[in-house]
Amino acid sequence: MYLKNALRAATALSLVTATGALADGHAKSLTIAIVNNGHMINMQKVAEAYTEETGVQLEWVSLEEGVLREQVTSDTATGGGQYDIINIGMQEAPIWGAAGWIEPLEFGAEYDVDDILPAMRAGLSHEGTMYAAPFYGESSMVMYRKDLTDAAGVTIADNDSWDNVKAAAAAIHDPDNGVYGACLRGKPGWGDNMAFITTVVNSFGGAWFDADYKPTIDSDEWRAAINFYVDLLGNYGPPGSEGNSFNEILALYNEGKCGMWIDATIAASFLEVDGVAYAQSPNAGNPVGANWLWAWAMAVPAGTENAEEAKAFIEWATSKEYVQAVADHPEFGWAKVPTGQRASTYANADFQAVAGFASAELAAIESAAPEATDLKPYVGVQFAAIPEFPEVGSAVAQEMAAALSGAKSVDDAIAASQDAADAIMREAGYY
């Protein structure tokens, strides 16, 4: 019933004909660009019910994270109209909304927008208007093998020091038996290796820019953070870490090869090994910004001719009813519902019974601090919510991957990063 009401209210579509065609000539198909993460892949199966009820065919374009960002940005900025619905996040949504690249979203009362976690609503809005709806949200946390730490006689506490975390990684590191002490992102990209690295920099007291938006990469804080990151992952991580992002590390973890993983809280939904424990993100004296905040959200590009139908699908796909549909699906259940999105999910006893990570995930989301502070003039934890950041972050990401692989020294990578960021910010007219 909700599905029909949402579709009717959002699009004023007529009823579906017996052949599955929409009687008043509205779109019969939507092209949806999604990131190739687990919840998005699962959505393709759950959404078969949407097609059955509405007749709207769904064409999925599933892309690796970096490729998705590149293609979606190019198509949306030019009004290309290749996609009717796109996956974007908190870096893009407010900026693209203000620029008119994506459509504002309004939902019916049954959608219960107030049920969406406040951090997610705020991060996907501009001047009080939502421009993207969260399909799932996340912070970051430590996910570690307690059986290994117990056997090694070490512990990992909430908001532990990086030194203690490094000591734990060393204690459980056993490459001869295929177990690596720490698995961390190394693949270059502003949302890949730099998502994690930025939280490390934050925790050392660093930031991307000063109050005048001059890059501060060539600083003692950045140098200490990058040396620590390269040392930790270089000594206690799997070989070839400069090629690993979320999906690669998830596979390694589920193969029993990772003793510890510090990454998106959403990963906990897909861990298949026993004995996983969780802790809030470590820091080097500054806990503010040590854990990130993100949502993979759904938005409607201004270039699509199918905006109303696209909004109707988003209203369904990000609703409480969708969460229930995943819970009821024979392949998934409550352990696989999208999280970090709605308060009602965390309040559900069935979800609590199977999601041992729920309280840690929610605590991480609620403690994330995206607002500007004395240390940084910009909004965002692992990114800066300015249009130039993807270019800056991508340039620095390549340098950090080179430092991790040994192709460059840390000092050389930092110097090159500073120069690249400075050139981009000068050309943009910040100073």
Buried (B, 14 or more C-beta within 10 A) or exposed (E): EBBEBBBBBBBEBEEBEEEEEBEEEBBBBBBBBBBBBBBBEBBEEBBEBBBEEBBBEBEBBBBBBBEBBBBBBEBBEEEBBBBBBBBBBBBBBBBBBBBEBBBBBEBBEBBBBEBBBEBBBBBBBBEEEBBBBBBBBBBBBBBBBBBBBEEBEBBBEBBBBBEBBBBBBBBBBBEEEEBBBBBBBBBBBBBBBBBBBBBBBBBBBBBBBBEEBBBBBBBEBBBBBBBBBBEBBBBBBBEEBBBBBBBBBBEBBEEBBBBBBBBBBBBBBBBEBEEBBBBBBBBBEBBBBBBBBBBBBBBBBBBBEBBBBBBBBBBBBBBBBBBBBBBEBEEBBBBBBBBBBBBBBBEBEBBBEEBBBBEBBBBBBEBBBBEBEEBBBBBBBBBBBBBBBBBBBBBBBBBBBBBBBEEBEBEEBBBBBBBBBBEBBEEBEBE
